[in-house]
Amino acid sequence: MRRRSTWISAAAAAAFALVGCVTINIYFPAAAAERAADRIIDEVWQLKPDAEKPRTEKPAAKQ
Amino acid sequence: MLHLTWLRVAVFTILLGATALAAAQANLEINTPAVAAIQKSMQDRHAQLLPLYSSGAVGLTRDGGVALRDANAVPLAQRAQVNALIAAESQDRAALYREIARANARPEWESDIRATFAQRWIDKAQPGWYYQNAGGAWVRK
């Protein structure tokens, strides 16, 4: 009896692990994609000048 | 005793699954030479596209690209140049979406990445710029 329940536990753990792997493969990480898009768009459109100054501006302040 | 062992195994498996899931959700890989090159190319082109967005000559499409919206807003002499700009930008954007999908070893994500970008380009567009709504009609932001 004890042996049987052990096998059931093992099967449940394996099934859970398998479902976890499938989940990772199927779902598109929408939030992560949005963050990635924002980073690239901010760079391309230069929306956050503090992050990286455009080369064309601010010729002053050089010593 | 045996049950306790299996309980540990189960807990460990659950934790492992949760960790893997968190890692997968954490970030999308965009720091690759290919992505950086495309980004640089688009950044350099933006100075030329900016006045075209502002005048409404060029708009943001619903599929994450750019398109000529109003040819009359462009002087005849400059139309060929504007068309070339649009073609180059569209090509870069398509390559960007493809490369991000590839960098994450998920080529099948390309269309989802494209859709995400399409929405974010529009969200971040300046007031006065034109974009395509879900039905494909041009809307002034």
N, CA and C atoms of all chains as a GROMACS GRO file, in nm:
protein
  612
    1MET      N    1   0.083  -0.120   0.000
    1MET     CA    2   0.000   0.000   0.000
    1MET      C    3   0.086   0.125   0.000
    2ARG      N    4   0.185   0.118   0.088
    2ARG     CA    5   0.275   0.231   0.102
    2ARG      C    6   0.352   0.252  -0.029
    3ARG      N    7   0.392   0.143  -0.091
    3ARG     CA    8   0.467   0.148  -0.214
    3ARG      C    9   0.385   0.213  -0.327
    4ARG      N   10   0.260   0.176  -0.326
    4ARG     CA   11   0.170   0.227  -0.430
    4ARG      C   12   0.155   0.381  -0.422
    5SER      N   13   0.135   0.427  -0.300
    5SER     CA   14   0.117   0.573  -0.285
    5SER      C   15   0.246   0.647  -0.320
    6THR      N   16   0.359   0.582  -0.298
    6THR     CA   17   0.488   0.641  -0.336
    6THR      C   18   0.492   0.664  -0.487
    7TRP      N   19   0.449   0.561  -0.558
    7TRP     CA   20   0.449   0.573  -0.705
    7TRP      C   21   0.352   0.682  -0.753
    8ILE      N   22   0.243   0.689  -0.684
    8ILE     CA   23   0.145   0.792  -0.721
    8ILE      C   24   0.204   0.931  -0.701
    9SER      N   25   0.274   0.949  -0.588
    9SER     CA   26   0.339   1.077  -0.561
    9SER      C   27   0.442   1.110  -0.669
   10ALA      N   28   0.520   1.008  -0.704
   10ALA     CA   29   0.624   1.028  -0.805
   10ALA      C   30   0.562   1.068  -0.938
   11ALA      N   31   0.455   1.000  -0.974
   11ALA     CA   32   0.386   1.028  -1.101
   11ALA      C   33   0.331   1.170  -1.100
   12ALA      N   34   0.276   1.211  -0.985
   12ALA     CA   35   0.220   1.346  -0.974
   12ALA      C   36   0.329   1.451  -0.990
   13ALA      N   37   0.443   1.428  -0.925
   13ALA     CA   38   0.555   1.523  -0.935
   13ALA      C   39   0.605   1.534  -1.079
   14ALA      N   40   0.617   1.417  -1.144
   14ALA     CA   41   0.665   1.416  -1.283
   14ALA      C   42   0.567   1.489  -1.374
   15ALA      N   43   0.439   1.465  -1.353
   15ALA     CA   44   0.336   1.530  -1.435
   15ALA      C   45   0.342   1.680  -1.416
   16PHE      N   46   0.361   1.722  -1.293
   16PHE     CA   47   0.366   1.865  -1.263
   16PHE      C   48   0.485   1.931  -1.333
   17ALA      N   49   0.600   1.861  -1.325
   17ALA     CA   50   0.721   1.913  -1.390
   17ALA      C   51   0.700   1.926  -1.540
   18LEU      N   52   0.636   1.825  -1.597
   18LEU     CA   53   0.612   1.823  -1.742
   18LEU      C   54   0.521   1.938  -1.783
   19VAL      N   55   0.414   1.957  -1.706
   19VAL     CA   56   0.321   2.067  -1.735
   19VAL      C   57   0.395   2.200  -1.727
   20GLY      N   58   0.482   2.213  -1.628
   20GLY     CA   59   0.561   2.336  -1.612
   20GLY      C   60   0.644   2.364  -1.734
   21CYS      N   61   0.709   2.262  -1.787
   21CYS     CA   62   0.794   2.280  -1.906
   21CYS      C   63   0.711   2.324  -2.026
   22VAL      N   64   0.599   2.259  -2.045
   22VAL     CA   65   0.512   2.292  -2.159
   22VAL      C   66   0.464   2.436  -2.148
   23THR      N   67   0.430   2.476  -2.025
   23THR     CA   68   0.382   2.613  -2.003
   23THR      C   69   0.485   2.714  -2.048
   24ILE      N   70   0.610   2.691  -2.011
   24ILE     CA   71   0.718   2.783  -2.047
   24ILE      C   72   0.730   2.796  -2.199
   25ASN      N   73   0.712   2.683  -2.267
   25ASN     CA   74   0.729   2.685  -2.412
   25ASN      C   75   0.615   2.752  -2.487
   26ILE      N   76   0.494   2.739  -2.434
   26ILE     CA   77   0.380   2.786  -2.510
   26ILE      C   78   0.359   2.936  -2.497
   27TYR      N   79   0.362   2.986  -2.375
   27TYR     CA   80   0.317   3.123  -2.353
   27TYR      C   81   0.420   3.229  -2.390
   28PHE      N   82   0.373   3.328  -2.462
   28PHE     CA   83   0.456   3.442  -2.501
   28PHE      C   84   0.467   3.536  -2.381
   29PRO      N   85   0.589   3.575  -2.340
   29PRO     CA   86   0.604   3.663  -2.224
   29PRO      C   87   0.570   3.807  -2.260
   30ALA      N   88   0.443   3.839  -2.257
   30ALA     CA   89   0.395   3.970  -2.305
   30ALA      C   90   0.456   4.087  -2.229
   31ALA      N   91   0.466   4.075  -2.096
   31ALA     CA   92   0.520   4.186  -2.016
   31ALA      C   93   0.667   4.209  -2.049
   32ALA      N   94   0.741   4.100  -2.062
   32ALA     CA   95   0.884   4.111  -2.094
   32ALA      C   96   0.902   4.171  -2.233
   33ALA      N   97   0.817   4.131  -2.326
   33ALA     CA   98   0.825   4.184  -2.462
   33ALA      C   99   0.796   4.333  -2.464
   34GLU      N  100   0.702   4.374  -2.381
   34GLU     CA  101   0.667   4.516  -2.375
   34GLU      C  102   0.785   4.597  -2.320
   35ARG      N  103   0.849   4.545  -2.218
   35ARG     CA  104   0.966   4.615  -2.163
   35ARG      C  105   1.078   4.624  -2.267
   36ALA      N  106   1.099   4.515  -2.340
   36ALA     CA  107   1.203   4.514  -2.444
   36ALA      C  108   1.169   4.616  -2.552
   37ALA      N  109   1.042   4.619  -2.593
   37ALA     CA  110   0.998   4.714  -2.695
   37ALA      C  111   1.020   4.858  -2.648
   38ASP      N  112   0.985   4.884  -2.523
   38ASP     CA  113   1.001   5.019  -2.468
   38ASP      C  114   1.147   5.063  -2.470
   39ARG      N  115   1.235   4.972  -2.431
   39ARG     CA  116   1.378   5.006  -2.428
   39ARG      C  117   1.428   5.042  -2.567
   40ILE      N  118   1.387   4.964  -2.667
   40ILE     CA  119   1.434   4.987  -2.804
   40ILE      C  120   1.370   5.113  -2.862
   41ILE      N  121   1.242   5.132  -2.839
   41ILE     CA  122   1.174   5.250  -2.894
   41ILE      C  123   1.230   5.378  -2.830
   42ASP      N  124   1.256   5.375  -2.700
   42ASP     CA  125   1.315   5.493  -2.634
   42ASP      C  126   1.450   5.529  -2.695
   43GLU      N  127   1.525   5.426  -2.732
   43GLU     CA  128   1.655   5.450  -2.794
   43GLU      C  129   1.640   5.507  -2.935
   44VAL      N  130   1.555   5.442  -3.014
   44VAL     CA  131   1.540   5.482  -3.154
   44VAL      C  132   1.480   5.622  -3.165
   45TRP      N  133   1.383   5.650  -3.080
   45TRP     CA  134   1.316   5.782  -3.085
   45TRP      C  135   1.377   5.880  -2.987
   46GLN      N  136   1.480   5.833  -2.914
   46GLN     CA  137   1.551   5.919  -2.819
   46GLN      C  138   1.455   5.987  -2.722
   47LEU      N  139   1.370   5.907  -2.661
   47LEU     CA  140   1.268   5.961  -2.573
   47LEU      C  141   1.319   5.986  -2.432
   48LYS      N  142   1.432   5.925  -2.398
   48LYS     CA  143   1.489   5.948  -2.265
   48LYS      C  144   1.631   6.001  -2.280
   49PRO      N  145   1.645   6.131  -2.295
   49PRO     CA  146   1.776   6.189  -2.322
   49PRO      C  147   1.877   6.165  -2.211
   50ASP      N  148   1.830   6.138  -2.090
   50ASP     CA  149   1.923   6.114  -1.979
   50ASP      C  150   1.996   5.981  -1.993
   51ALA      N  151   1.926   5.886  -2.056
   51ALA     CA  152   1.986   5.753  -2.070
   51ALA      C  153   2.109   5.758  -2.160
   52GLU      N  154   2.099   5.828  -2.269
   52GLU     CA  155   2.213   5.839  -2.361
   52GLU      C  156   2.197   5.966  -2.443
   53LYS      N  157   2.286   6.057  -2.425
   53LYS     CA  158   2.276   6.185  -2.496
   53LYS      C  159   2.297   6.166  -2.645
   54PRO      N  160   2.212   6.227  -2.726
   54PRO     CA  161   2.236   6.223  -2.870
   54PRO      C  162   2.365   6.297  -2.904
   55ARG      N  163   2.434   6.244  -3.000
   55ARG     CA  164   2.564   6.301  -3.038
   55ARG      C  165   2.553   6.445  -3.089
   56THR      N  166   2.438   6.475  -3.150
   56THR     CA  167   2.424   6.604  -3.219
   56THR      C  168   2.411   6.722  -3.125
   57GLU      N  169   2.375   6.695  -2.998
   57GLU     CA  170   2.349   6.804  -2.906
   57GLU      C  171   2.461   6.821  -2.804
   58LYS      N  172   2.457   6.934  -2.737
   58LYS     CA  173   2.548   6.961  -2.626
   58LYS      C  174   2.696   6.953  -2.665
   59PRO      N  175   2.740   7.039  -2.752
   59PRO     CA  176   2.884   7.039  -2.781
   59PRO      C  177   2.964   7.104  -2.668
   60ALA      N  178   2.892   7.177  -2.579
   60ALA     CA  179   2.960   7.246  -2.471
   60ALA      C  180   2.996   7.151  -2.358
   61ALA      N  181   3.041   7.203  -2.251
   61ALA     CA  182   3.074   7.129  -2.130
   61ALA      C  183   3.184   7.026  -2.153
   62LYS      N  184   3.271   7.057  -2.246
   62LYS     CA  185   3.384   6.967  -2.269
   62LYS      C  186   3.512   7.040  -2.232
   63GLN      N  187   3.600   6.974  -2.167
   63GLN     CA  188   3.720   7.043  -2.122
   63GLN      C  189   3.845   6.988  -2.189
   64MET      N  190   0.860   0.774   0.667
   64MET     CA  191   0.989   0.828   0.625
   64MET      C  192   0.996   0.842   0.473
   65LEU      N  193   0.949   0.737   0.410
   65LEU     CA  194   0.949   0.736   0.264
   65LEU      C  195   0.862   0.848   0.209
   66HIS      N  196   0.751   0.871   0.279
   66HIS     CA  197   0.660   0.976   0.235
   66HIS      C  198   0.724   1.113   0.243
   67LEU      N  199   0.802   1.131   0.348
   67LEU     CA  200   0.869   1.258   0.368
   67LEU      C  201   0.966   1.285   0.253
   68THR      N  202   1.034   1.179   0.211
   68THR     CA  203   1.128   1.192   0.098
   68THR      C  204   1.055   1.239  -0.027
   69TRP      N  205   0.943   1.176  -0.054
   69TRP     CA  206   0.870   1.213  -0.175
   69TRP      C  207   0.810   1.352  -0.166
   70LEU      N  208   0.776   1.388  -0.043
   70LEU     CA  209   0.724   1.522  -0.024
   70LEU      C  210   0.834   1.623  -0.060
   71ARG      N  211   0.955   1.593  -0.015
   71ARG     CA  212   1.069   1.681  -0.047
   71ARG      C  213   1.090   1.690  -0.197
   72VAL      N  214   1.082   1.572  -0.262
   72VAL     CA  215   1.101   1.570  -0.407
   72VAL      C  216   0.995   1.658  -0.475
   73ALA      N  217   0.872   1.645  -0.428
   73ALA     CA  218   0.763   1.721  -0.489
   73ALA      C  219   0.784   1.871  -0.469
   74VAL      N  220   0.821   1.908  -0.346
   74VAL     CA  221   0.844   2.051  -0.318
   74VAL      C  222   0.958   2.104  -0.403
   75PHE      N  223   1.064   2.025  -0.413
   75PHE     CA  224   1.179   2.066  -0.494
   75PHE      C  225   1.139   2.086  -0.640
   76THR      N  226   1.059   1.992  -0.691
   76THR     CA  227   1.014   2.001  -0.830
   76THR      C  228   0.932   2.127  -0.854
   77ILE      N  229   0.844   2.156  -0.758
   77ILE     CA  230   0.759   2.275  -0.770
   77ILE      C  231   0.845   2.402  -0.771
   78LEU      N  232   0.942   2.407  -0.679
   78LEU     CA  233   1.030   2.523  -0.671
   78LEU      C  234   1.110   2.540  -0.801
   79LEU      N  235   1.159   2.427  -0.851
   79LEU     CA  236   1.237   2.429  -0.975
   79LEU      C  237   1.153   2.483  -1.090
   80GLY      N  238   1.030   2.435  -1.098
   80GLY     CA  239   0.938   2.481  -1.202
   80GLY      C  240   0.911   2.630  -1.190
   81ALA      N  241   0.888   2.676  -1.068
   81ALA     CA  242   0.859   2.818  -1.045
   81ALA      C  243   0.979   2.905  -1.082
   82THR      N  244   1.099   2.858  -1.047
   82THR     CA  245   1.221   2.933  -1.080
   82THR      C  246   1.238   2.945  -1.231
   83ALA      N  247   1.219   2.833  -1.300
   83ALA     CA  248   1.234   2.832  -1.445
   83ALA      C  249   1.132   2.926  -1.510
   84LEU      N  250   1.011   2.923  -1.457
   84LEU     CA  251   0.906   3.008  -1.511
   84LEU      C  252   0.940   3.155  -1.489
   85ALA      N  253   0.989   3.188  -1.368
   85ALA     CA  254   1.027   3.326  -1.337
   85ALA      C  255   1.139   3.372  -1.430
   86ALA      N  256   1.236   3.282  -1.455
   86ALA     CA  257   1.348   3.317  -1.542
   86ALA      C  258   1.298   3.344  -1.684
   87ALA      N  259   1.204   3.262  -1.728
   87ALA     CA  260   1.151   3.277  -1.864
   87ALA      C  261   1.074   3.408  -1.878
   88GLN      N  262   1.010   3.450  -1.768
   88GLN     CA  263   0.930   3.572  -1.773
   88GLN      C  264   1.014   3.698  -1.752
   89ALA      N  265   1.133   3.681  -1.695
   89ALA     CA  266   1.211   3.795  -1.650
   89ALA      C  267   1.238   3.898  -1.760
   90ASN      N  268   1.303   3.855  -1.863
   90ASN     CA  269   1.340   3.949  -1.968
   90ASN      C  270   1.352   3.882  -2.103
   91LEU      N  271   1.338   3.961  -2.204
   91LEU     CA  272   1.358   3.911  -2.339
   91LEU      C  273   1.498   3.955  -2.382
   92GLU      N  274   1.570   3.866  -2.443
   92GLU     CA  275   1.706   3.898  -2.485
   92GLU      C  276   1.703   3.996  -2.603
   93ILE      N  277   1.764   4.114  -2.582
   93ILE     CA  278   1.774   4.208  -2.694
   93ILE      C  279   1.916   4.260  -2.712
   94ASN      N  280   2.006   4.211  -2.626
   94ASN     CA  281   2.145   4.258  -2.633
   94ASN      C  282   2.230   4.169  -2.724
   95THR      N  283   2.196   4.172  -2.851
   95THR     CA  284   2.278   4.096  -2.945
   95THR      C  285   2.332   4.193  -3.050
   96PRO      N  286   2.444   4.159  -3.113
   96PRO     CA  287   2.501   4.248  -3.215
   96PRO      C  288   2.402   4.279  -3.327
   97ALA      N  289   2.324   4.180  -3.368
   97ALA     CA  290   2.229   4.200  -3.478
   97ALA      C  291   2.122   4.302  -3.439
   98VAL      N  292   2.067   4.287  -3.318
   98VAL     CA  293   1.964   4.380  -3.271
   98VAL      C  294   2.023   4.520  -3.256
   99ALA      N  295   2.143   4.528  -3.201
   99ALA     CA  296   2.208   4.659  -3.181
   99ALA      C  297   2.231   4.730  -3.314
  100ALA      N  298   2.272   4.654  -3.415
  100ALA     CA  299   2.299   4.712  -3.547
  100ALA      C  300   2.171   4.769  -3.609
  101ILE      N  301   2.063   4.694  -3.599
  101ILE     CA  302   1.935   4.740  -3.655
  101ILE      C  303   1.886   4.864  -3.581
  102GLN      N  304   1.900   4.859  -3.450
  102GLN     CA  305   1.857   4.971  -3.366
  102GLN      C  306   1.933   5.099  -3.402
  103LYS      N  307   2.063   5.085  -3.422
  103LYS     CA  308   2.147   5.199  -3.459
  103LYS      C  309   2.104   5.257  -3.595
  104SER      N  310   2.079   5.167  -3.687
  104SER     CA  311   2.036   5.207  -3.821
  104SER      C  312   1.904   5.285  -3.815
  105MET      N  313   1.812   5.239  -3.733
  105MET     CA  314   1.682   5.305  -3.719
  105MET      C  315   1.695   5.440  -3.647
  106GLN      N  316   1.783   5.442  -3.550
  106GLN     CA  317   1.807   5.565  -3.475
  106GLN      C  318   1.863   5.672  -3.567
  107ASP      N  319   1.956   5.634  -3.653
  107ASP     CA  320   2.015   5.729  -3.747
  107ASP      C  321   1.912   5.780  -3.848
  108ARG      N  322   1.820   5.693  -3.885
  108ARG     CA  323   1.718   5.730  -3.984
  108ARG      C  324   1.609   5.818  -3.924
  109HIS      N  325   1.595   5.812  -3.795
  109HIS     CA  326   1.483   5.881  -3.730
  109HIS      C  327   1.482   6.032  -3.755
  110ALA      N  328   1.599   6.092  -3.762
  110ALA     CA  329   1.606   6.237  -3.784
  110ALA      C  330   1.536   6.275  -3.915
  111GLN      N  331   1.545   6.188  -4.014
  111GLN     CA  332   1.481   6.215  -4.143
  111GLN      C  333   1.332   6.182  -4.140
  112LEU      N  334   1.294   6.084  -4.059
  112LEU     CA  335   1.154   6.045  -4.053
  112LEU      C  336   1.070   6.138  -3.965
  113LEU      N  337   1.136   6.199  -3.867
  113LEU     CA  338   1.064   6.283  -3.770
  113LEU      C  339   0.974   6.389  -3.834
  114PRO      N  340   1.028   6.472  -3.929
  114PRO     CA  341   0.939   6.572  -3.990
  114PRO      C  342   0.825   6.510  -4.071
  115LEU      N  343   0.847   6.388  -4.120
  115LEU     CA  344   0.743   6.321  -4.199
  115LEU      C  345   0.630   6.269  -4.110
  116TYR      N  346   0.665   6.226  -3.989
  116TYR     CA  347   0.561   6.186  -3.893
  116TYR      C  348   0.481   6.311  -3.854
  117SER      N  349   0.553   6.420  -3.828
  117SER     CA  350   0.487   6.542  -3.780
  117SER      C  351   0.393   6.600  -3.884
  118SER      N  352   0.433   6.594  -4.011
  118SER     CA  353   0.349   6.651  -4.116
  118SER      C  354   0.234   6.558  -4.155
  119GLY      N  355   0.240   6.434  -4.109
  119GLY     CA  356   0.135   6.339  -4.144
  119GLY      C  357   0.159   6.268  -4.276
  120ALA      N  358   0.274   6.295  -4.336
  120ALA     CA  359   0.306   6.228  -4.463
  120ALA      C  360   0.323   6.079  -4.439
  121VAL      N  361   0.386   6.046  -4.327
  121VAL     CA  362   0.411   5.906  -4.293
  121VAL      C  363   0.340   5.874  -4.162
  122GLY      N  364   0.280   5.755  -4.156
  122GLY     CA  365   0.210   5.713  -4.035
  122GLY      C  366   0.258   5.576  -3.989
  123LEU      N  367   0.219   5.544  -3.865
  123LEU     CA  368   0.255   5.415  -3.804
  123LEU      C  369   0.147   5.313  -3.837
  124THR      N  370   0.186   5.201  -3.893
  124THR     CA  371   0.085   5.102  -3.932
  124THR      C  372   0.050   5.012  -3.813
  125ARG      N  373  -0.064   4.946  -3.826
  125ARG     CA  374  -0.111   4.860  -3.716
  125ARG      C  375  -0.027   4.735  -3.702
  126ASP      N  376   0.056   4.705  -3.802
  126ASP     CA  377   0.140   4.585  -3.793
  126ASP      C  378   0.285   4.618  -3.757
  127GLY      N  379   0.305   4.734  -3.694
  127GLY     CA  380   0.438   4.766  -3.644
  127GLY      C  381   0.533   4.823  -3.746
  128GLY      N  382   0.480   4.870  -3.859
  128GLY     CA  383   0.565   4.929  -3.962
  128GLY      C  384   0.535   5.076  -3.982
  129VAL      N  385   0.583   5.130  -4.095
  129VAL     CA  386   0.550   5.268  -4.133
  129VAL      C  387   0.500   5.265  -4.277
  130ALA      N  388   0.418   5.365  -4.313
  130ALA     CA  389   0.366   5.370  -4.450
  130ALA      C  390   0.340   5.514  -4.490
  131LEU      N  391   0.342   5.537  -4.620
  131LEU     CA  392   0.308   5.669  -4.674
  131LEU      C  393   0.158   5.689  -4.654
  132ARG      N  394   0.122   5.793  -4.581
  132ARG     CA  395  -0.020   5.816  -4.551
  132ARG      C  396  -0.077   5.923  -4.644
  133ASP      N  397   0.004   6.030  -4.663
  133ASP     CA  398  -0.044   6.141  -4.744
  133ASP      C  399   0.069   6.189  -4.838
  134ALA      N  400   0.064   6.141  -4.961
  134ALA     CA  401   0.168   6.175  -5.057
  134ALA      C  402   0.170   6.325  -5.086
  135ASN      N  403   0.054   6.390  -5.074
  135ASN     CA  404   0.046   6.534  -5.103
  135ASN      C  405   0.124   6.618  -5.003
  136ALA      N  406   0.154   6.562  -4.886
  136ALA     CA  407   0.230   6.635  -4.785
  136ALA      C  408   0.379   6.638  -4.819
  137VAL      N  409   0.416   6.565  -4.924
  137VAL     CA  410   0.557   6.560  -4.964
  137VAL      C  411   0.574   6.627  -5.100
  138PRO      N  412   0.664   6.724  -5.113
  138PRO     CA  413   0.690   6.784  -5.244
  138PRO      C  414   0.730   6.676  -5.345
  139LEU      N  415   0.686   6.696  -5.467
  139LEU     CA  416   0.710   6.596  -5.572
  139LEU      C  417   0.856   6.553  -5.582
  140ALA      N  418   0.944   6.652  -5.570
  140ALA     CA  419   1.088   6.623  -5.585
  140ALA      C  420   1.142   6.530  -5.478
  141GLN      N  421   1.071   6.527  -5.362
  141GLN     CA  422   1.123   6.446  -5.250
  141GLN      C  423   1.054   6.311  -5.236
  142ARG      N  424   0.960   6.283  -5.323
  142ARG     CA  425   0.880   6.162  -5.303
  142ARG      C  426   0.960   6.033  -5.314
  143ALA      N  427   1.051   6.030  -5.408
  143ALA     CA  428   1.132   5.909  -5.425
  143ALA      C  429   1.216   5.884  -5.300
  144GLN      N  430   1.268   5.993  -5.247
  144GLN     CA  431   1.352   5.982  -5.127
  144GLN      C  432   1.270   5.933  -5.007
  145VAL      N  433   1.150   5.987  -4.994
  145VAL     CA  434   1.062   5.947  -4.884
  145VAL      C  435   1.023   5.800  -4.898
  146ASN      N  436   0.994   5.759  -5.020
  146ASN     CA  437   0.960   5.617  -5.041
  146ASN      C  438   1.076   5.526  -5.005
  147ALA      N  439   1.196   5.571  -5.037
  147ALA     CA  440   1.315   5.492  -5.003
  147ALA      C  441   1.332   5.483  -4.851
  148LEU      N  442   1.305   5.595  -4.783
  148LEU     CA  443   1.314   5.597  -4.636
  148LEU      C  444   1.215   5.499  -4.575
  149ILE      N  445   1.092   5.502  -4.626
  149ILE     CA  446   0.988   5.413  -4.574
  149ILE      C  447   1.025   5.267  -4.598
  150ALA      N  448   1.076   5.239  -4.715
  150ALA     CA  449   1.115   5.101  -4.747
  150ALA      C  450   1.226   5.054  -4.655
  151ALA      N  451   1.325   5.140  -4.632
  151ALA     CA  452   1.438   5.103  -4.547
  151ALA      C  453   1.393   5.082  -4.403
  152GLU      N  454   1.305   5.171  -4.356
  152GLU     CA  455   1.256   5.160  -4.218
  152GLU      C  456   1.173   5.033  -4.201
  153SER      N  457   1.087   5.005  -4.298
  153SER     CA  458   1.004   4.884  -4.290
  153SER      C  459   1.090   4.759  -4.285
  154GLN      N  460   1.197   4.761  -4.366
  154GLN     CA  461   1.287   4.647  -4.371
  154GLN      C  462   1.358   4.628  -4.236
  155ASP      N  463   1.404   4.739  -4.179
  155ASP     CA  464   1.472   4.732  -4.049
  155ASP      C  465   1.378   4.682  -3.940
  156ARG      N  466   1.255   4.731  -3.943
  156ARG     CA  467   1.160   4.690  -3.839
  156ARG      C  468   1.129   4.541  -3.848
  157ALA      N  469   1.107   4.492  -3.970
  157ALA     CA  470   1.080   4.350  -3.988
  157ALA      C  471   1.200   4.268  -3.940
  158ALA      N  472   1.321   4.316  -3.972
  158ALA     CA  473   1.442   4.246  -3.930
  158ALA      C  474   1.455   4.249  -3.778
  159LEU      N  475   1.418   4.361  -3.717
  159LEU     CA  476   1.425   4.375  -3.571
  159LEU      C  477   1.338   4.270  -3.501
  160TYR      N  478   1.214   4.259  -3.545
  160TYR     CA  479   1.122   4.164  -3.483
  160TYR      C  480   1.174   4.020  -3.500
  161ARG      N  481   1.224   3.992  -3.620
  161ARG     CA  482   1.276   3.859  -3.650
  161ARG      C  483   1.398   3.828  -3.562
  162GLU      N  484   1.487   3.926  -3.549
  162GLU     CA  485   1.610   3.905  -3.474
  162GLU      C  486   1.586   3.888  -3.325
  163ILE      N  487   1.489   3.961  -3.271
  163ILE     CA  488   1.458   3.945  -3.128
  163ILE      C  489   1.403   3.805  -3.104
  164ALA      N  490   1.316   3.759  -3.192
  164ALA     CA  491   1.261   3.624  -3.180
  164ALA      C  492   1.374   3.521  -3.187
  165ARG      N  493   1.466   3.544  -3.279
  165ARG     CA  494   1.578   3.452  -3.298
  165ARG      C  495   1.671   3.456  -3.177
  166ALA      N  496   1.697   3.575  -3.124
  166ALA     CA  497   1.788   3.590  -3.010
  166ALA      C  498   1.734   3.514  -2.888
  167ASN      N  499   1.603   3.494  -2.882
  167ASN     CA  500   1.543   3.422  -2.772
  167ASN      C  501   1.512   3.277  -2.807
  168ALA      N  502   1.565   3.235  -2.921
  168ALA     CA  503   1.546   3.098  -2.969
  168ALA      C  504   1.398   3.061  -2.981
  169ARG      N  505   1.314   3.160  -3.014
  169ARG     CA  506   1.170   3.136  -3.033
  169ARG      C  507   1.125   3.206  -3.161
  170PRO      N  508   1.163   3.153  -3.278
  170PRO     CA  509   1.124   3.218  -3.403
  170PRO      C  510   0.972   3.234  -3.417
  171GLU      N  511   0.898   3.144  -3.348
  171GLU     CA  512   0.751   3.150  -3.358
  171GLU      C  513   0.693   3.269  -3.283
  172TRP      N  514   0.774   3.340  -3.205
  172TRP     CA  515   0.726   3.458  -3.132
  172TRP      C  516   0.727   3.584  -3.218
  173GLU      N  517   0.780   3.574  -3.340
  173GLU     CA  518   0.800   3.694  -3.422
  173GLU      C  519   0.672   3.778  -3.436
  174SER      N  520   0.559   3.712  -3.463
  174SER     CA  521   0.436   3.789  -3.485
  174SER      C  522   0.387   3.852  -3.355
  175ASP      N  523   0.409   3.784  -3.241
  175ASP     CA  524   0.372   3.842  -3.112
  175ASP      C  525   0.460   3.962  -3.079
  176ILE      N  526   0.587   3.951  -3.111
  176ILE     CA  527   0.680   4.061  -3.088
  176ILE      C  528   0.640   4.180  -3.176
  177ARG      N  529   0.608   4.150  -3.299
  177ARG     CA  530   0.563   4.255  -3.393
  177ARG      C  531   0.439   4.327  -3.338
  178ALA      N  532   0.343   4.249  -3.288
  178ALA     CA  533   0.219   4.308  -3.235
  178ALA      C  534   0.246   4.393  -3.112
  179THR      N  535   0.338   4.346  -3.027
  179THR     CA  536   0.374   4.422  -2.907
  179THR      C  537   0.436   4.556  -2.946
  180PHE      N  538   0.530   4.550  -3.041
  180PHE     CA  539   0.595   4.674  -3.087
  180PHE      C  540   0.493   4.768  -3.151
  181ALA      N  541   0.405   4.713  -3.233
  181ALA     CA  542   0.305   4.796  -3.301
  181ALA      C  543   0.230   4.882  -3.200
  182GLN      N  544   0.188   4.817  -3.090
  182GLN     CA  545   0.114   4.889  -2.987
  182GLN      C  546   0.201   4.993  -2.917
  183ARG      N  547   0.325   4.958  -2.887
  183ARG     CA  548   0.413   5.049  -2.814
  183ARG      C  549   0.458   5.167  -2.900
  184TRP      N  550   0.482   5.145  -3.028
  184TRP     CA  551   0.516   5.257  -3.118
  184TRP      C  552   0.403   5.360  -3.112
  185ILE      N  553   0.280   5.311  -3.121
  185ILE     CA  554   0.164   5.401  -3.123
  185ILE      C  555   0.148   5.470  -2.988
  186ASP      N  556   0.165   5.394  -2.879
  186ASP     CA  557   0.152   5.452  -2.745
  186ASP      C  558   0.253   5.565  -2.723
  187LYS      N  559   0.372   5.547  -2.778
  187LYS     CA  560   0.480   5.643  -2.755
  187LYS      C  561   0.488   5.752  -2.862
  188ALA      N  562   0.401   5.744  -2.962
  188ALA     CA  563   0.402   5.845  -3.068
  188ALA      C  564   0.364   5.982  -3.013
  189GLN      N  565   0.414   6.086  -3.076
  189GLN     CA  566   0.383   6.222  -3.031
  189GLN      C  567   0.242   6.261  -3.075
  190PRO      N  568   0.178   6.351  -3.001
  190PRO     CA  569   0.047   6.401  -3.044
  190PRO      C  570   0.058   6.465  -3.183
  191GLY      N  571  -0.039   6.438  -3.267
  191GLY     CA  572  -0.035   6.493  -3.403
  191GLY      C  573   0.010   6.392  -3.507
  192TRP      N  574   0.078   6.286  -3.461
  192TRP     CA  575   0.122   6.183  -3.554
  192TRP      C  576   0.002   6.094  -3.590
  193TYR      N  577   0.015   6.029  -3.705
  193TYR     CA  578  -0.092   5.941  -3.750
  193TYR      C  579  -0.057   5.794  -3.728
  194TYR      N  580  -0.160   5.716  -3.691
  194TYR     CA  581  -0.142   5.572  -3.678
  194TYR      C  582  -0.266   5.501  -3.731
  195GLN      N  583  -0.250   5.374  -3.763
  195GLN     CA  584  -0.364   5.294  -3.809
  195GLN      C  585  -0.434   5.229  -3.690
  196ASN      N  586  -0.565   5.240  -3.684
  196ASN     CA  587  -0.638   5.169  -3.579
  196ASN      C  588  -0.656   5.022  -3.621
  197ALA      N  589  -0.727   4.947  -3.535
  197ALA     CA  590  -0.742   4.804  -3.560
  197ALA      C  591  -0.809   4.775  -3.694
  198GLY      N  592  -0.893   4.868  -3.740
  198GLY     CA  593  -0.962   4.849  -3.868
  198GLY      C  594  -0.879   4.892  -3.988
  199GLY      N  595  -0.761   4.953  -3.962
  199GLY     CA  596  -0.674   4.994  -4.071
  199GLY      C  597  -0.694   5.139  -4.113
  200ALA      N  598  -0.785   5.210  -4.045
  200ALA     CA  599  -0.809   5.351  -4.079
  200ALA      C  600  -0.705   5.439  -4.011
  201TRP      N  601  -0.666   5.550  -4.079
  201TRP     CA  602  -0.568   5.641  -4.020
  201TRP      C  603  -0.634   5.729  -3.915
  202VAL      N  604  -0.568   5.741  -3.801
  202VAL     CA  605  -0.619   5.822  -3.691
  202VAL      C  606  -0.508   5.917  -3.648
  203ARG      N  607  -0.549   6.043  -3.623
  203ARG     CA  608  -0.451   6.141  -3.576
  203ARG      C  609  -0.447   6.135  -3.424
  204LYS      N  610  -0.325   6.122  -3.371
  204LYS     CA  611  -0.313   6.109  -3.226
  204LYS      C  612  -0.325   6.245  -3.157
   0.00000   0.00000   0.00000
